[in-house]
């Protein structure tokens, strides 16, 4: 079901260049370079899903490497990672 949601970065691609959005999202064309390969390596640990966050009645979320936000209403999803933020998401 979440596979049908548009990644938020694709909204950015469309605003930046509609043609680039079409090539990457619709046609699936993308050329890796040194920066994207490095990014894939850096995100490998963060992007590995361990488990869903607990519901409020199940306990507190103490540490998360990433948080995925999605909206079926807006048909979009976004993953915020601690790698990008430069710190861990920690509940005090």
N, C-alpha and C positions, 0 to 999 in steps of 0.2 A: 504494500500500500504506500509506504514512504518512497518507494522507487518512482512513483508517479509525480513526486514533488520536485519542483525546480530548485536547484541549489541557489542560494542567495548570490553567490559569486557570478552566476550566469546573468542575473539582473544587472550587475555591474558591467559585465561584458557587453550586454545589449546597449546600455547607456553610453559606454565608451565607443562601441562600434557595432551596429546591428549586423553587419556582414560577418565580423569575427564571431559573434554569438551564433549565427546561423552555421558557420563552418564547424565550430566546436560542438555545439549542442545538437543541432539537427543532423549534420553529416558525420559527426563523431571524428572530425579531423583535428589532430593536435600533434604538434612536434615538440618532443622533449628537448631541453637544452640543459646546460650545467646547472642553472638555477633551479629548474623544476625537478631535476634528479636529486639535488641537495635537499630541496623541500620535501620530497617524498621520503627521503631517509630520516630527516628530522621529525617528520610527522608519523613515522611508522609506529612508534610506541603509543603516541597520543591517540591515533586513529583506531587502535585495537579496542574493540568494545569488550568490556569485562562483564558488566551487568547493568541493569536499569537502576536508576536512582530510587531509593526507598520512598514509598508513599508516606505522608506525614504520620500515619498511625503505625508505621513499621519501624520508625526510628529516624535518626538524623543522618544527613549526608555530611560526612566529615571532610573527605578529600576527593576531588575529581580532576582528572587530567584534561577532560573536555566535556562540554555540555552541548547537546544537540537540541536546537529549538526548531519547531515545525508548526506550520499552520495549514490545515487542510482548507480552510476558508480562502486563504491567499495562495494555496497550492505551492508553498515554498518551504524550504528547510535550510538551516544553517548550523554549522558546527563551529563553536567557539573553543579554541584550544588554549591550554595554559602555555604552550610553546609560543603562540602568537602574543599572548598577554605578558609573557615574561615572569609569570608567577603561578603558584598553584591556587585553585579555588578552594579556600578553606573557610569553613563556618566557625566563627568564634563563639 
